[in-house]
Amino acid sequence: MVSLPVSHLAPRPGERANASRLARMAAAIGDFFEILGAAIRVTRAVESRHDPDREDLRTLGINQPLPKSW
């Protein structure tokens, strides 16, 4: 198995390649809260038996609609 460092990843579109360490950390924290918020909204929608927002599902990496069991 090969272990590659994460530092080789290309920057996101619109992001500078030589962004400061603090800027990258702030972006990572923002991404975390974006995922957390999407997870909370999807959970609330499912518990309320509503369809979750497609953008929230995409944020969580879910590309297909959730199955309906009700």
C-alpha positions in Angstrom: 0.0 0.0 0.0 1.2 3.5 -0.9 0.9 6.4 1.5 0.6 9.7 -0.2 0.6 13.1 1.7 -2.5 15.2 1.3 -0.3 18.2 0.4 -0.2 17.1 -3.3 -3.9 17.9 -3.9 -4.7 20.7 -6.4 -6.4 23.8 -5.0 -10.1 24.2 -5.4 -11.4 26.5 -8.2 -11.0 30.1 -7.1 -8.6 29.3 -4.4 -5.0 30.5 -4.6 -2.4 27.7 -4.8 -0.2 29.4 -2.2 -2.8 30.3 0.3 -1.6 30.8 3.8 -1.8 28.1 6.4 -4.4 30.1 8.4 -6.5 30.6 5.3 -6.5 26.9 4.5 -7.4 26.1 8.1 -10.2 28.6 8.0 -11.5 27.0 4.8 -11.4 23.5 6.3 -13.3 24.7 9.3 -15.9 26.3 7.1 -16.2 23.1 5.1 -16.7 21.2 8.3 -19.6 23.4 9.4 -21.1 23.3 5.9 -21.2 19.5 6.1 -22.5 19.5 9.7 -25.3 21.9 8.7 -26.3 19.8 5.7 -26.4 16.7 7.9 -28.6 18.4 10.4 -31.0 19.7 7.7 -31.2 16.3 6.1 -31.8 14.6 9.4 -34.6 17.0 10.3 -36.2 16.5 6.8 -36.1 12.7 7.1 -37.5 12.7 10.6 -40.3 15.0 9.4 -41.0 12.7 6.5 -40.1 15.4 4.0 -37.7 15.2 1.0 -34.3 16.7 1.9 -32.9 19.5 -0.2 -30.8 18.1 -3.2 -27.9 20.5 -2.4 -27.7 19.2 1.1 -27.6 15.6 -0.2 -24.8 16.6 -2.7 -22.8 18.3 0.1 -23.0 14.9 2.0 -21.9 13.0 -1.1 -25.3 11.4 -1.8 -26.1 11.5 -5.5 -29.4 9.7 -5.5 -32.7 10.4 -3.8 -33.1 8.7 -0.4 -35.4 5.7 -0.4 -38.9 6.2 0.9 -40.0 3.8 3.6 -43.2 5.6 4.6 
